[in-house]
Amino acid sequence: MARPVEHEVLAAVLQIRDGVLQALTWQRARPPDEGRWAVPGGLLRDDEDVEQSVLRQLAEKVDVREVAHVEQIAVFSRPDRVPGARRIATAFLGLVPSDAVPAIPDDTAWHPITALLDGTVPTAFDHAEIVTAGHERLRAKLSYTNLGFALAPREFTISALRDLYTAALGHPVSATNLQRVLTRRSVLEPTGAVAPPGPSGGRPAALFRFAEITLRVTDAFAVLRPPGEAVRGAVP
């Protein structure tokens, strides 16, 4: 007799916090995988599509209403991915700007994605794979789109933006080259203001913002690679 099939919607919600790329997870209180950390989500309702469902799940279950970008990344359908009824998962990537402070319940926490992927923080079911898929999509989209707008605050210095790209990509990025490439692609624009001087003083740094806060392909063939692996459009 065939097992019933259920459909759930899950989200790898990522934010750069304290200079580290982190994922939002909640701790399961009941079996299976009791005590392990899961990405937010739940079952798809009959009256909604998957995008409506993921936005509802984030708003209701983890009180994340400051998601700057959401996109579908993959379908996870391995028959044994969860025990019991077969459950197919549509997974999404959600991005929260670094200066947002969303309210979350007591059973929910942000964890560095490295801790989730290396097992330091134990994850439920195949949710580490979902976080991996979300991170890979983010890294790819940062190369050829303006998706940095979903990670950055409204205004920022180039050095601060460099730090965000470095955290998201997992390798060093040159601030000078990043500014040159994003300016050439018409991604950034100056605000005309400057940041307050730091403790050591010095010349105030100019503030920039993203020209658009909706996704746009800026160079379909560009790849952001670590130093020493430069290709066309790359930012070493």
Phi, psi and omega in degrees: 000130184291143176287148173296152180246129177246159181234121177243159178239125184234157183223128168272098182266118187243144176210144174270115184237127181053037177078009183234135177287123185232156179242145179275129180219157175235149185268124181291133182261350183226157175296157356282161181059038177303136179086347179275164186259131184239151173285152183291152178154190180176188185289144176286131178274159182294337187258019183217156171268177189293326180289319174300321182295315183293323178293321177295315182300316182294320181290321185276320191267326182234008175054041175258104178247005183253030179284120185276340182204137177224133174210149179287138183243327185189165171244129179252114190227015178304131185304328184257022185293331173223151177287162178083218180302142177296136184228118176265135183244128167265121186254143180237157167256131173235138182238135181242130179301150187295338181264000179281148179231075182292141175285136180226153180291170183295332182271010185241143183206157172269135177230140173305136183297332178297323180290327177287325186275333179265003177089358177302318172253112185291131182255156180276145171048232180255027187289336173295325178294325179292319177297318178300315180297321178295317179295318179297320178295318178300312181300318180295314184291330176296335181288319192236008176227183177263026189298348176304338180300332183277350178259333190266155169292176183298320178231149187198159170272163179295323179294323177293320178295320176303318180296323178293315178296319179299316180295320183287321183277331181084018175208158183298147178228136177281125178298318181297313181292323179299314179298317181298313183293314183290328176292317178300327179274005181060035179272323184253153171217143179288147177272342186088356179253170178232157178283151175301145179295148178283181182301329182271001180077218181090178183290130180298141180274141179291147177259140179236168172215164174283137182293331179225149176242030168234152187293135178215135174286128183251332177199100189298341185251004183282149176222127175273113184240161176298159176307139180094354179237037187294139171225180182301130179080000184285154175244103181285000000 
